Structure formats: C-alpha cells, structure tokens
Amino acid sequence: MTKMNKEFYNTILTQTISPCGNYLITGDLYGNLSIFNLLKVLNPETNLTKEELIPKTKITVKADYQINSLVNTPGHLLVGVYGEIYAYTWKSIKGSNRNLHASWSIPIPDGQEELSKAEVNSLIFDKESGILYAACVLNGHGDYIHSIAKNGNNDLLSGGEDGVVNIWDLGSNRVVEKIEPYLNSEMQRTNLGKWIGAVDCNEDYILCGGGPRLSLFHYRFLTHSTVFPIDDGGIHVAHLNDDKVYVGGRCKLFYQASLNGNIISEIPTSGASTYSMVKQEEPFRVMCLAGSSSKIDISTNFIYKDQQLSLY
C-alpha cells in the first residue's frame, strides 16, 4: 500500500492529551504517533491554514505495528503496542526534533516468545501512587482484555473478548466479582457476540458495552439500572462523567446521554466507527473523537462538531 493510501485509509485507535492540555496525541493502525497543537487550533490568531490542521510532528514507534493505547504521565507519554510499552519524554515531543526515539520500553510479558506476547489494549496511570496498569495478560479472562477502569484505591475493572467484566481487588490481586452482560436478555445481541469493548466506573456505577448493549450497573449490588437506547453495531467507547455518559462505537454518531438513558446530544463522526474519545475542561474545553478515519472531530461544547483535524 502506498504512503498516500495508508494515510487516507488509516484508523486512529487511541488518543491522549498532554498534561499541559495544549497538545493532542493520536496513535494509528500503522504505528505512528501524530502530535497536534490544540492551543493553536482552538485559539487561532488568524484563519487556520491546512498545515495547522495536520500534525506538527509524526513519530513512528514500531512500523506497521498498530498503537493500541496511550496514557500521559507528568514526565512521559506511554505507548502500548503489541508486546511492549514505550515511553517518550514530553520535552522531546514538544520540541522540533522529528527523529525521536523512546526513552525506555517494557517488554510485555518479559522474556516471552513473539507469538505469546499480548496486545496492550488499555493503560491507566494512577497519579497518586505512580503505578501503571496495563491490559495485556489473560489472567482472569479467557480471551483478550479490551478495556480497564480504576475505582478509587482498591478496585480495578477489566472487560474482555470473553464477555466478562471482572472486578479485581488490588489488595489481593484477585477477581472478587464479575458481570456477564451477554447473559441478560435485555442486553444481549447474539448477532454481535458477547465481547466487552469498553468499561468505566465511579463509586456508584459501572458502565460497559460491546457486543451487548451499553448498560449501567449499580456498583454495590451489580444489578443493572439502565440499558441505553443507542443504535450501534458494537460499543468501543464508554465514559462516565458526573451525571452523564459519553458513548461511541460502530455508528456514525457519538452520543452524550443522562444516566437514565435520555439522549442529550448526537455528534456526527467522520468515521463509521469511533474507537477513542478524550476530553478536558482546563485550560480550555475540548473533546476529540477519532476512529475508522484519518480525521479527528473536535467539539468545544460537547454538543456539536466545531473543527476537524486530519492526519495528512
């Protein structure tokens, strides 16, 4: 495939925003990081040119190995790929050097043969403890883990291809509870499968979806309270934020909904599927949507699309 075809038919699997809030970083199907200057895009001094809507820098992490996950830490951008986690300093990313190399990397799992390595599909960095959690092994699951979420200091949730949402006690590193949405007749969609593509939580609720419909569960009792009326072909993005839910997947719309299932907004997306959403309130309000397209949709009020970035 030519370079132009790769760029045009590219897919963005993951995103993160730098700790300063000024830069958007995306990871794509072909092993590239793209760095965008959000501050300049959202606060232009003049009319934006095409060059200002494409990456200011591109970094090839591992050619033709898709980038599955990104997370920011105070000093580094951490990148999850097949069998490895790479770290790049923010100082180097924000600089003008285009020949950047990782500061360090962690093989996952260490010392294993190539065929037994796992995809690092989700990363969480706990700022208080300085601990990095990576979704990359099959312990507790019968197949790949797609998404993880952390609740306070004690619990970690993981959702996987096997259709199970596990609740891990971090004190004992053991599964203490589990949810299997595909067994519930209100949630199951046998034509889509039982996989869980996204999971999130807070002290009161667990939000998850994938093949089964997006659903909200009471954390304490593990009973469901809401099955969301969303027309999708599979859920890949699900976020709880205060009293709202943000959700996307195999659908040309990205949804914002209330906890009781009322749809607040529908944002048309550039791709047929949304694989990633990141947002922030400070230093400026922005939400970035990306997926099966070389375009990134930008919203500053979380209701409609304001701007569009492009990989090329």
Sequence and secondary structure as in RCSB ss.txt:
>XXXX:A:sequence
MTKMNKEFYNTILTQTISPCGNYLITGDLYGNLSIFNLLKVLNPETNLTKEELIPKTKITVKADYQINSLVNTPG
HLLVGVYGEIYAYTWKSIKGSNRNLHASWSIPIPDGQEELSKAEVNSLIFDKESGILYAACVLNGHGDYIHSIAK
NGNNDLLSGGEDGVVNIWDLGSNRVVEKIEPYLNSEMQRTNLGKWIGAVDCNEDYILCGGGPRLSLFHYRFLTHS
TVFPIDDGGIHVAHLNDDKVYVGGRCKLFYQASLNGNIISEIPTSGASTYSMVKQEEPFRVMCLAGSSSKIDIST
NFIYKDQQLSLY
>XXXX:A:secstr
  HHHHHHT  EEEEEE TTS EEEEEETTSEEEEEEHHHHHS SS   GGGGS SEEEESSTTS   EEEE SS
EEEEEEBTEEEEEEHHHHHSS SS   SEEEESSTT  GGG  B  EEEEETTTTEEEEE   TT SS EEEEEE
ETTTEEEEEETTS EEEEETTTTEEEEEE GGGSTTT  TTT S EEEEEE SSEEEEEESS  EEEETTT  EE
EE     S EEEEEEETTEEEEEEBSSEEEEEETTS EEEEEE SSSBEEEEEEE SSS EEEEEESSSEEEEES
SSSS  EEEE  
